[in-house]
């Protein structure tokens, strides 16, 4: 995806070949110095991109009194002891800065972005590290289609690639898996999953089955000649996005893929506090039924929505995965100084 990708692939293979991996060598960074310089260059490009568009850079806390309620995101917690919390106060390391940034939007910040660390429990592997770098930004008065345009522009500025292709969620399933998202029976979806060799699918929901098809069949085929935007998801997968009326109703969200890897996830943001509370409560009920830890609802976010969150669109993009793409590696450890096994 551009000359920078090819250049860094050559540089990295040369430098990695000189590293001695013997004895007590785990004090060393896993990323090469070339990749660390590339990370700095990419962050400079991103900040210049938003400065030119007069989007304000902000910072919000990593620690908060409430995490997300999402069933698929697990927050690490800790206890703070200090003034006003002699008995200890449970706090959560944020899985993204979304809730705090929405509070800033409700306070009148205007368009904002943030480059920060986020932490997610249970995520480690070639594409995941529990601690990672995220770029998140919000555009008041925009919908998810207009924000996709800007994501496209950012990727072109950083990767030197052309405009991405766009497919609806239903169109992607039909093209790459031959599955009708809205008319396929659950039984047919289960048979398709079994054909993939995936076992232990008893009790999985329809959305779980669709997600398995997405990750095992569709995602590996996306974004190889240009980034691919998948948009307009089933309403049951809305998360924090608005749902557009229709037959069927659709969640106004999108994801971006490059070389088979998800880079970003964006929404036309839900601003209705009553609907948001209902979704939180529904998540908590589902967490209980699955035996997941009970977590508090973020009442400060709901208070901000009550005050008035402007209509907006927002997106989170993984910086480490972007760097993996540019440097030509499939292992996140190659773009981190000290991944979890060396922390």
C-alpha positions as a Python dict, from the first residue, in 0.01 Angstrom:
ca = {
    (1, 'X'): (0, 0, 0),
    (2, 'X'): (264, 251, -98),
    (3, 'X'): (642, 289, -112),
    (4, 'X'): (674, 334, 266),
    (5, 'X'): (538, -21, 316),
    (6, 'X'): (803, -176, 87),
    (7, 'X'): (1087, 34, 224),
    (8, 'X'): (1021, -55, 586),
    (9, 'X'): (977, -424, 508),
    (10, 'X'): (1334, -430, 374),
    (11, 'X'): (1476, -227, 662),
    (12, 'X'): (1305, -435, 927),
    (13, 'X'): (1420, -770, 790),
    (14, 'X'): (1781, -644, 794),
    (15, 'X'): (1772, -511, 1149),
    (16, 'X'): (1577, -800, 1302),
    (17, 'X'): (1840, -1036, 1162),
    (18, 'X'): (2111, -872, 1379),
    (19, 'X'): (1930, -909, 1714),
    (20, 'X'): (2072, -1179, 1938),
    (21, 'X'): (1796, -1383, 2107),
    (22, 'X'): (1987, -1576, 2368),
    (23, 'X'): (2035, -1569, 2743),
    (24, 'X'): (1846, -1306, 2940),
    (25, 'X'): (1757, -1098, 2637),
    (26, 'X'): (1394, -1015, 2714),
    (27, 'X'): (1488, -667, 2833),
    (28, 'X'): (1523, -567, 2467),
    (29, 'X'): (1239, -401, 2271),
    (30, 'X'): (1069, -627, 2018),
    (31, 'X'): (1033, -344, 1764),
    (32, 'X'): (1330, -233, 1558),
    (33, 'X'): (1458, 124, 1581),
    (34, 'X'): (1337, 178, 1224),
    (35, 'X'): (983, 88, 1329),
    (36, 'X'): (1001, 318, 1632),
    (37, 'X'): (1104, 603, 1403),
    (38, 'X'): (821, 507, 1167),
    (39, 'X'): (572, 520, 1456),
    (40, 'X'): (687, 873, 1538),
    (41, 'X'): (653, 974, 1172),
    (42, 'X'): (300, 833, 1147),
    (43, 'X'): (190, 1013, 1464),
    (44, 'X'): (333, 1337, 1324),
    (45, 'X'): (137, 1288, 1001),
    (46, 'X'): (-183, 1219, 1192),
    (47, 'X'): (-146, 1529, 1409),
    (48, 'X'): (-73, 1741, 1100),
    (49, 'X'): (-383, 1595, 931),
    (50, 'X'): (-610, 1706, 1215),
    (51, 'X'): (-433, 2038, 1273),
    (52, 'X'): (-498, 2130, 908),
    (53, 'X'): (-868, 2053, 964),
    (54, 'X'): (-880, 2243, 1296),
    (55, 'X'): (-977, 1938, 1502),
    (56, 'X'): (-877, 1987, 1867),
    (57, 'X'): (-644, 1733, 2029),
    (58, 'X'): (-762, 1639, 2379),
    (59, 'X'): (-664, 1411, 2668),
    (60, 'X'): (-899, 1218, 2896),
    (61, 'X'): (-831, 987, 3193),
    (62, 'X'): (-725, 627, 3152),
    (63, 'X'): (-897, 548, 3483),
    (64, 'X'): (-1275, 578, 3520),
    (65, 'X'): (-1546, 474, 3764),
    (66, 'X'): (-1733, 266, 3503),
    (67, 'X'): (-1624, 60, 3201),
    (68, 'X'): (-1813, -35, 2888),
    (69, 'X'): (-2094, -290, 2932),
    (70, 'X'): (-2021, -457, 2595),
    (71, 'X'): (-2016, -836, 2626),
    (72, 'X'): (-1709, -865, 2405),
    (73, 'X'): (-1489, -602, 2571),
    (74, 'X'): (-1341, -674, 2913),
    (75, 'X'): (-1188, -398, 3124),
    (76, 'X'): (-907, -445, 3374),
    (77, 'X'): (-980, -299, 3716),
    (78, 'X'): (-771, -168, 4005),
    (79, 'X'): (-827, -20, 4351),
    (80, 'X'): (-738, 338, 4439),
    (81, 'X'): (-666, 424, 4802),
    (82, 'X'): (-623, 787, 4896),
    (83, 'X'): (-810, 1097, 5014),
    (84, 'X'): (-1182, 1029, 4996),
    (85, 'X'): (-1123, 660, 4927),
    (86, 'X'): (-971, 522, 5246),
    (87, 'X'): (-1151, 191, 5201),
    (88, 'X'): (-1048, 171, 4840),
    (89, 'X'): (-1235, 268, 4526),
    (90, 'X'): (-1264, 36, 4230),
    (91, 'X'): (-1160, 196, 3903),
    (92, 'X'): (-1137, 61, 3550),
    (93, 'X'): (-868, 101, 3285),
    (94, 'X'): (-1059, 226, 2985),
    (95, 'X'): (-1099, 6, 2679),
    (96, 'X'): (-1130, 327, 2473),
    (97, 'X'): (-1166, 700, 2549),
    (98, 'X'): (-1518, 708, 2399),
    (99, 'X'): (-1728, 784, 2707),
    (100, 'X'): (-1501, 1064, 2830),
    (101, 'X'): (-1476, 1220, 2484),
    (102, 'X'): (-1854, 1224, 2452),
    (103, 'X'): (-1869, 1414, 2780),
    (104, 'X'): (-1638, 1673, 2623),
    (105, 'X'): (-1861, 1693, 2315),
    (106, 'X'): (-2164, 1754, 2539),
    (107, 'X'): (-1968, 2032, 2712),
    (108, 'X'): (-1923, 2211, 2377),
    (109, 'X'): (-1575, 2102, 2265),
    (110, 'X'): (-1655, 2088, 1894),
    (111, 'X'): (-1461, 1840, 1675),
    (112, 'X'): (-1197, 1653, 1879),
    (113, 'X'): (-942, 1374, 1848),
    (114, 'X'): (-717, 1183, 2084),
    (115, 'X'): (-416, 953, 2054),
    (116, 'X'): (-390, 750, 2371),
    (117, 'X'): (-338, 414, 2536),
    (118, 'X'): (-625, 172, 2591),
    (119, 'X'): (-635, -156, 2780),
    (120, 'X'): (-846, -468, 2724),
    (121, 'X'): (-834, -782, 2933),
    (122, 'X'): (-809, -1122, 2767),
    (123, 'X'): (-662, -992, 2440),
    (124, 'X'): (-315, -1117, 2346),
    (125, 'X'): (-176, -1275, 2032),
    (126, 'X'): (-29, -1193, 1692),
    (127, 'X'): (-280, -910, 1637),
    (128, 'X'): (-362, -819, 1997),
    (129, 'X'): (-183, -681, 2300),
    (130, 'X'): (-378, -594, 2616),
    (131, 'X'): (-229, -244, 2608),
    (132, 'X'): (-238, -65, 2274),
    (133, 'X'): (-249, 276, 2106),
    (134, 'X'): (-576, 409, 1973),
    (135, 'X'): (-672, 711, 1762),
    (136, 'X'): (-1028, 823, 1825),
    (137, 'X'): (-1206, 1125, 1682),
    (138, 'X'): (-1552, 1282, 1667),
    (139, 'X'): (-1720, 1511, 1418),
    (140, 'X'): (-2033, 1700, 1532),
    (141, 'X'): (-2309, 1731, 1271),
    (142, 'X'): (-2164, 1447, 1060),
    (143, 'X'): (-2309, 1103, 988),
    (144, 'X'): (-2112, 782, 941),
    (145, 'X'): (-2100, 820, 562),
    (146, 'X'): (-1928, 1158, 584),
    (147, 'X'): (-1689, 1026, 846),
    (148, 'X'): (-1598, 736, 616),
    (149, 'X'): (-1484, 999, 366),
    (150, 'X'): (-1247, 1147, 624),
    (151, 'X'): (-1113, 807, 731),
    (152, 'X'): (-1043, 743, 363),
    (153, 'X'): (-851, 1073, 343),
    (154, 'X'): (-649, 991, 656),
    (155, 'X'): (-550, 647, 525),
    (156, 'X'): (-447, 802, 195),
    (157, 'X'): (-232, 1056, 381),
    (158, 'X'): (-65, 791, 599),
    (159, 'X'): (-50, 488, 368),
    (160, 'X'): (-32, 657, 29),
    (161, 'X'): (-319, 435, -90),
    (162, 'X'): (-616, 514, -312),
    (163, 'X'): (-977, 548, -204),
    (164, 'X'): (-1131, 248, -35),
    (165, 'X'): (-1419, 41, -166),
    (166, 'X'): (-1749, 41, 24),
    (167, 'X'): (-1982, -251, 80),
    (168, 'X'): (-2286, -287, 298),
    (169, 'X'): (-2266, -564, 558),
    (170, 'X'): (-2530, -761, 365),
    (171, 'X'): (-2348, -715, 34),
    (172, 'X'): (-2018, -834, 184),
    (173, 'X'): (-2182, -1151, 318),
    (174, 'X'): (-2347, -1221, -15),
    (175, 'X'): (-2031, -1160, -220),
    (176, 'X'): (-1774, -1340, -7),
    (177, 'X'): (-1976, -1605, 180),
    (178, 'X'): (-2292, -1654, -27),
    (179, 'X'): (-2498, -1585, 285),
    (180, 'X'): (-2818, -1381, 301),
    (181, 'X'): (-2777, -1192, 628),
    (182, 'X'): (-3145, -1117, 679),
    (183, 'X'): (-3311, -1424, 525),
    (184, 'X'): (-3079, -1712, 622),
    (185, 'X'): (-3213, -1933, 901),
    (186, 'X'): (-3013, -1988, 1220),
    (187, 'X'): (-2997, -2359, 1134),
    (188, 'X'): (-2840, -2282, 796),
    (189, 'X'): (-2587, -2051, 961),
    (190, 'X'): (-2495, -2327, 1207),
    (191, 'X'): (-2437, -2572, 924),
    (192, 'X'): (-2213, -2318, 752),
    (193, 'X'): (-2010, -2273, 1071),
    (194, 'X'): (-1975, -2650, 1113),
    (195, 'X'): (-1847, -2672, 754),
    (196, 'X'): (-1569, -2434, 859),
    (197, 'X'): (-1457, -2683, 1121),
    (198, 'X'): (-1563, -2464, 1413),
    (199, 'X'): (-1694, -2670, 1704),
    (200, 'X'): (-1869, -2590, 2032),
    (201, 'X'): (-2127, -2355, 1880),
    (202, 'X'): (-2420, -2464, 2097),
    (203, 'X'): (-2589, -2169, 2260),
    (204, 'X'): (-2438, -1910, 2026),
    (205, 'X'): (-2669, -1629, 1919),
    (206, 'X'): (-2743, -1538, 1558),
    (207, 'X'): (-2503, -1244, 1586),
    (208, 'X'): (-2233, -1476, 1720),
    (209, 'X'): (-2281, -1703, 1419),
    (210, 'X'): (-2264, -1412, 1177),
    (211, 'X'): (-1950, -1287, 1350),
    (212, 'X'): (-1783, -1626, 1306),
    (213, 'X'): (-1859, -1617, 933),
    (214, 'X'): (-1731, -1259, 916),
    (215, 'X'): (-1402, -1337, 1089),
    (216, 'X'): (-1336, -1680, 934),
    (217, 'X'): (-1462, -1632, 577),
    (218, 'X'): (-1506, -1265, 488),
    (219, 'X'): (-1243, -1060, 672),
    (220, 'X'): (-941, -1246, 521),
    (221, 'X'): (-1064, -1142, 175),
    (222, 'X'): (-1105, -771, 250),
    (223, 'X'): (-879, -478, 171),
    (224, 'X'): (-600, -635, -30),
    (225, 'X'): (-581, -387, -318),
    (226, 'X'): (-740, -97, -130),
    (227, 'X'): (-904, -44, 211),
    (228, 'X'): (-1256, -188, 240),
    (229, 'X'): (-1535, -15, 433),
    (230, 'X'): (-1818, -237, 558),
    (231, 'X'): (-2119, -32, 666),
    (232, 'X'): (-2484, -55, 778),
    (233, 'X'): (-2482, -350, 1016),
    (234, 'X'): (-2783, -544, 1150),
    (235, 'X'): (-2967, -342, 1416),
    (236, 'X'): (-2883, -609, 1673),
    (237, 'X'): (-2515, -513, 1631),
    (238, 'X'): (-2566, -141, 1684),
    (239, 'X'): (-2352, -115, 1999),
    (240, 'X'): (-2335, 265, 2049),
    (241, 'X'): (-2463, 357, 1702),
    (242, 'X'): (-2798, 492, 1588),
    (243, 'X'): (-3044, 253, 1429),
    (244, 'X'): (-3204, 370, 1104),
    (245, 'X'): (-3567, 275, 1049),
    (246, 'X'): (-3640, 54, 751),
    (247, 'X'): (-3707, -303, 649),
    (248, 'X'): (-3483, -425, 794),
    (249, 'X'): (-3366, -151, 1035),
    (250, 'X'): (-2990, -96, 1014),
    (251, 'X'): (-2720, 14, 1258),
    (252, 'X'): (-2538, 321, 1127),
    (253, 'X'): (-2188, 191, 1190),
    (254, 'X'): (-1888, 92, 980),
    (255, 'X'): (-1561, -96, 1001),
    (256, 'X'): (-1249, -56, 788),
    (257, 'X'): (-1029, -346, 677),
    (258, 'X'): (-689, -360, 509),
    (259, 'X'): (-508, -680, 408),
    (260, 'X'): (-766, -885, 596),
    (261, 'X'): (-724, -694, 924),
    (262, 'X'): (-975, -465, 1094),
    (263, 'X'): (-829, -116, 1134),
    (264, 'X'): (-1119, 98, 1254),
    (265, 'X'): (-1473, 93, 1388),
    (266, 'X'): (-1705, 394, 1361),
    (267, 'X'): (-2059, 502, 1442),
    (268, 'X'): (-2321, 762, 1370),
    (269, 'X'): (-2345, 808, 1744),
    (270, 'X'): (-2649, 737, 1957),
    (271, 'X'): (-2748, 1056, 2144),
    (272, 'X'): (-3075, 949, 2310),
    (273, 'X'): (-3008, 900, 2686),
    (274, 'X'): (-3314, 675, 2739),
    (275, 'X'): (-3216, 443, 2454),
    (276, 'X'): (-2855, 441, 2575),
    (277, 'X'): (-2961, 343, 2928),
    (278, 'X'): (-3181, 67, 2785),
    (279, 'X'): (-2888, -72, 2585),
    (280, 'X'): (-2664, -65, 2893),
    (281, 'X'): (-2926, -249, 3096),
    (282, 'X'): (-2976, -506, 2818),
    (283, 'X'): (-2601, -564, 2811),
    (284, 'X'): (-2594, -616, 3187),
    (285, 'X'): (-2872, -874, 3167),
    (286, 'X'): (-2681, -1057, 2894),
    (287, 'X'): (-2360, -1041, 3100),
    (288, 'X'): (-2540, -1200, 3394),
    (289, 'X'): (-2683, -1478, 3176),
    (290, 'X'): (-2335, -1556, 3042),
    (291, 'X'): (-2169, -1548, 3382),
    (292, 'X'): (-1962, -1240, 3302),
    (293, 'X'): (-1855, -997, 3578),
    (294, 'X'): (-2111, -737, 3684),
    (295, 'X'): (-2004, -380, 3604),
    (296, 'X'): (-2155, -40, 3685),
    (297, 'X'): (-2327, 180, 3428),
    (298, 'X'): (-2149, 505, 3344),
    (299, 'X'): (-2396, 753, 3495),
    (300, 'X'): (-2174, 1049, 3404),
    (301, 'X'): (-2203, 960, 3036),
    (302, 'X'): (-2581, 936, 3069),
    (303, 'X'): (-2588, 1275, 3245),
    (304, 'X'): (-2390, 1420, 2954),
    (305, 'X'): (-2644, 1275, 2710),
    (306, 'X'): (-2925, 1425, 2917),
    (307, 'X'): (-2751, 1762, 2897),
    (308, 'X'): (-2730, 1722, 2521),
    (309, 'X'): (-2478, 1539, 2306),
    (310, 'X'): (-2475, 1701, 1961),
    (311, 'X'): (-2550, 1478, 1664),
    (312, 'X'): (-2210, 1341, 1564),
    (313, 'X'): (-2009, 1057, 1417),
    (314, 'X'): (-1703, 900, 1578),
    (315, 'X'): (-1442, 641, 1495),
    (316, 'X'): (-1161, 453, 1670),
    (317, 'X'): (-857, 340, 1470),
    (318, 'X'): (-580, 108, 1593),
    (319, 'X'): (-243, 278, 1554),
    (320, 'X'): (-47, -43, 1616),
    (321, 'X'): (-236, -227, 1342),
    (322, 'X'): (-183, 67, 1107),
    (323, 'X'): (188, 45, 1180),
    (324, 'X'): (180, -332, 1121),
    (325, 'X'): (32, -265, 779),
    (326, 'X'): (290, -3, 683),
    (327, 'X'): (588, -204, 810),
    (328, 'X'): (471, -529, 648),
    (329, 'X'): (444, -748, 958),
    (330, 'X'): (164, -976, 1076),
    (331, 'X'): (284, -975, 1438),
    (332, 'X'): (195, -685, 1666),
    (333, 'X'): (506, -746, 1878),
    (334, 'X'): (715, -619, 1585),
    (335, 'X'): (568, -268, 1625),
    (336, 'X'): (565, -246, 2007),
    (337, 'X'): (854, -158, 2234),
    (338, 'X'): (758, -402, 2509),
    (339, 'X'): (451, -624, 2455),
    (340, 'X'): (282, -796, 2749),
    (341, 'X'): (538, -1077, 2776),
    (342, 'X'): (815, -818, 2818),
    (343, 'X'): (627, -560, 3023),
}
